[in-house]
Amino acid sequence: MHRTPTFLLVAAMALVLTAVACGGGDSSSSTPSSPTPTPTPSAGATITITSSGVSPKSVTVAVGSRVTFVNNDTGAHDMSSDPHPEHTTCPEINQAGFLAAGQSRQTGNLVIARTCTYHDHNQNTNTSLQGTIIIQ
């Protein structure tokens, strides 16, 4: 069988590409690469609701964390993102939503660095039930 120079060139290139793709070569001079760490969501913060309102009024959390709302009041509360009634500024807050007395729920993952404000949907003008979540 007669092999042409083009065939030999293609075969040689395929062999080189295979060796490179398989990591061929002297491994003693290479440095193993470290995997990129996956960010771990922080524990976030807890906001407690009582008959006096929300406490603390402002929390700061890391990007990717969640905030837990705990309803220690005797009545229900419906925690929502501003503005009222659209609740669109930080929709992750809306996942906490309706809380019966004694219930706790978390926001969604807060993945964008920004300042979010919230309120009780059913008492939207009650400033004691309004607060701020700062995401950094």
Legacy VTK file of the C-alpha trace (Angstrom):
# vtk DataFile Version 3.0
C-alpha trace
ASCII
DATASET POLYDATA
POINTS 136 float
0.000 0.000 0.000
1.355 3.371 -1.003
1.115 6.209 1.559
1.129 9.771 0.336
2.918 12.586 2.176
-0.487 14.164 2.915
-1.669 10.979 4.628
1.506 10.869 6.745
1.131 14.530 7.678
-2.515 14.020 8.730
-1.574 10.916 10.727
1.261 12.775 12.489
-1.031 15.698 13.342
-3.667 13.325 14.708
-1.044 11.650 16.889
0.169 15.023 18.256
-3.378 16.218 18.943
-4.195 12.963 20.722
-1.092 13.244 22.903
-1.914 16.854 23.804
-5.572 16.068 24.513
-4.629 13.129 26.711
-2.114 15.123 28.692
0.899 13.484 27.176
4.321 14.871 27.887
6.520 15.317 30.921
4.236 15.600 33.941
7.095 16.410 36.343
7.221 20.019 35.162
3.484 20.652 35.266
1.695 22.056 38.276
-1.689 20.560 39.074
-4.425 23.134 38.895
-6.648 23.723 41.903
-10.360 23.452 41.306
-12.270 26.705 41.547
-14.061 26.711 44.900
-17.831 26.789 44.795
-19.213 29.678 46.821
-21.066 28.477 49.888
-24.186 30.413 50.761
-23.795 32.180 54.078
-26.111 31.524 56.960
-27.816 34.841 56.279
-29.765 36.605 59.000
-32.929 36.247 61.023
-35.614 38.909 61.326
-38.103 38.435 64.141
-41.648 39.776 63.943
-43.386 40.669 67.216
-46.269 42.912 68.219
-43.671 45.729 68.305
-42.640 45.180 64.666
-39.608 43.688 62.939
-36.250 43.323 64.656
-33.662 44.134 63.565
-34.953 46.761 61.136
-31.864 46.361 58.940
-29.657 43.329 58.249
-26.599 42.870 56.046
-25.994 39.500 54.384
-23.577 38.049 51.851
-24.550 37.547 48.227
-26.128 34.095 47.861
-27.551 33.921 51.374
-31.119 33.813 52.624
-32.949 35.690 55.343
-35.280 33.917 57.755
-38.409 35.677 58.985
-39.737 34.354 62.318
-43.258 35.340 63.327
-43.333 35.558 67.132
-46.473 37.695 67.039
-49.952 36.371 67.826
-51.252 37.421 64.401
-50.307 36.523 60.835
-47.980 38.644 58.684
-47.329 38.651 54.939
-43.764 39.837 54.312
-43.217 41.203 50.817
-40.696 43.170 48.779
-41.322 46.832 48.103
-42.987 48.572 46.371
-46.525 47.858 47.499
-48.541 46.271 45.911
-46.259 45.140 43.041
-43.543 43.550 45.258
-41.000 43.638 42.410
-37.837 45.272 43.795
-36.485 42.091 45.438
-38.852 39.236 44.563
-36.724 36.767 46.573
-38.255 38.307 49.720
-41.715 37.307 48.530
-40.812 33.642 49.113
-41.025 34.298 52.851
-44.570 35.530 52.224
-47.424 34.626 54.543
-46.437 33.639 58.075
-48.980 32.360 60.556
-48.286 33.016 64.238
-45.269 30.937 65.312
-44.193 30.145 61.750
-40.845 30.924 60.105
-39.895 30.976 56.437
-36.891 31.963 54.335
-36.460 34.304 51.425
-35.092 32.945 48.197
-31.335 33.134 47.569
-30.350 36.800 47.485
-27.878 36.646 44.584
-27.614 40.298 43.517
-25.670 42.844 45.593
-28.159 45.617 46.360
-30.343 47.095 49.086
-33.837 45.656 49.404
-36.710 47.048 51.396
-39.765 45.114 52.547
-43.072 45.510 54.360
-46.051 43.534 55.651
-48.390 43.378 52.650
-51.511 43.591 54.822
-50.155 46.522 56.871
-48.085 48.277 54.221
-48.150 51.685 55.966
-47.112 50.324 59.378
-43.469 51.478 59.608
-42.750 49.077 62.492
-43.259 46.237 59.975
-40.903 47.683 57.368
-37.192 47.006 57.055
-34.086 46.749 54.908
-31.908 43.875 53.726
-28.470 44.903 52.450
-26.862 42.288 50.207
-23.060 42.596 49.807
LINES 1 137
136 0 1 2 3 4 5 6 7 8 9 10 11 12 13 14 15 16 17 18 19 20 21 22 23 24 25 26 27 28 29 30 31 32 33 34 35 36 37 38 39 40 41 42 43 44 45 46 47 48 49 50 51 52 53 54 55 56 57 58 59 60 61 62 63 64 65 66 67 68 69 70 71 72 73 74 75 76 77 78 79 80 81 82 83 84 85 86 87 88 89 90 91 92 93 94 95 96 97 98 99 100 101 102 103 104 105 106 107 108 109 110 111 112 113 114 115 116 117 118 119 120 121 122 123 124 125 126 127 128 129 130 131 132 133 134 135
